Amino acid sequence: MIHIHEEAARCLLCEDAPCTKSCKTGDVARAIRAIRFGNEKHALRFVAGCTEVDLQRAEEACIHYDRPIRIPEMLSAACLDAVRANGAVPSLAITFCGIQCENPFFLASSAVCTNYEMVARAFDAGWAGVFYKTICKQDIREVSPRFDAVKSDTRFAGFRNMEQLSENPYEVDFDILRRLKQDYPTKVVVASIMGQSEEEWAELAQMAEAAGCDAVELNFSCPQMRLAGMGSDVGQNPELVTFYTAYVKRSVKIPVIAKMTPNITQINNPAMGAYFAGADAISAINTIKSVTMSHEAEVSGKQTLSGYSGPAVKPVALHHILEMAMNPIMKNVHLSGIGGIETWRDALEFIQLGCRNVQVCTAVMEYGYRIIDDLTLGLQNYMAEHAIERLDDLVGSELKNFVLPSDLDRDTIVYPKIDRERCIGCGRCYVSCMDGGHQAIAFDHDTRQPRLLGQKCVGCHLCRLVCPTGAISLTKRVNKKEKN
């Protein structure tokens, strides 16, 4: 049986996709993209009018470099969800720092938003707002190449960049922001700025306000600035964060958002500095300092430290968000989540930990602005399935489930369960348990069947995580047996 997610992951997500062009009765590429970005239950709505002949024609048109995507087989294995496809869906509207947002999805300050045309296309696609690429008064000269990636198959597992701030003259950028707000009055335009002195911070913030920006974000976090005393050099110093935030707050009336660096042991220290200085919100995280060793990414034969982003950093970002959200001192500060957000489920996790919006960069760089379709579709249908009418009701909804390690239940166990019909006998669970676990799985090499040894199993679930077919699942939680 075909694994639809594995097959969808093979799709090249082509521009002007030949599969859709050849089909004519439905959008095959959109259906595959729905599966790829976590909306598999809704994929068939995009090919509802397609026949088997149509789908076979689409497969024949596939230009995959290896072998065509098995389109009819994949879509026949998908299910059509009962959640209303054409009826009313929950609103994704939410307020952030008193600003009305049509949905929680924003472009992060980065290469995905460096000029008017780019941001306008994103707004037209459905993004609610933009944290425009950081504006400064320094002469920014970028290197080439400046990107590198750690890949899982053909996809980014992590993404490294040596990019700094906007290369445009600051007057040009503020004119772009002015035009964006003028042409898209219902969209949220946030100016990200970085100064080198209190006068520069204040001047740039005032120019953002004069341009009609809804808010200003203070970039205390860029990890690869060429000049000392900027970016994460500031974000690692709570006193400087407090000082510059307070200075900007006294200079403008629009909301002020402080952007935190993850390159620090305790993010609460600079975050509280921003809070006590009057910051209306905290955004986190910027990229993590990193090293990759690819010779193709060298700059004239040299390498340097630079920022790491993408799916690999999401757990780190969630950790920092949780630290701030659980801080009782900062309970009134709005949070904006950044780091590894690719699907609506990723975004949901940030929202459930207290974020009122999320910013996306690396996923847009890899897949384009079009992912907004699946971000909104998935989140709306999740709300519909769970009878949630307001996005506000999801904000921080999972915080109650987080406790200290000392408070976790250590008297019960959840055993894994092997589904014989789904098991293909690869033995991965056995190998991992023998060499990395507790030797609690036996493997019959004649029948190629694994067997759980209950008396040895500690319920770590390494076996479930390595199973390639999802044949290992959870059982009910039970009390641990007393040791003899």
Secondary structure, 3 states (H helix, E strand, C coil): CCCHHHHHHHCCCCCCCHHHHHHCCCCHHHHHHHHHCCCHHHHHHHHCCCCHHHHHHHHHCCCCCCCCCCHHHHHHHCCCCCCCCCCCCCCCCEEECCEEECCCEEECCCCCCCCHHHHHHHHHHCCCEEEEEEECCCCCCCCCCCEEEEEECCEEEEEEECCCCCCCCHHHHHHHHHHHHHHCCCCEEEEEECCCCHHHHHHHHHHHHHCCCCEEEEECCCCCCCCCCCCHHHHCCHHHHHHHHHHHHHHCCCCEEEECCCCCCCCHHHHHHHHHCCCCEEEECCCEEECCCCHHHCECCECCCEEEECHHHHHHHHHHHHHHHCCHHHCCCEEEEECCCCCHHHHHHHHHCCEEEEEECHHHHHHCHHHHHHHHHHHHHHHHHCCCCCHHHHCCCCHHHCCCHHHCCCCEEEEEEECCCCCCCCCHHHHHHHHHCCCCEEEECCCCEEEECCCCCCCCCHHHHHCCCCCEEEEEEEECCCCC
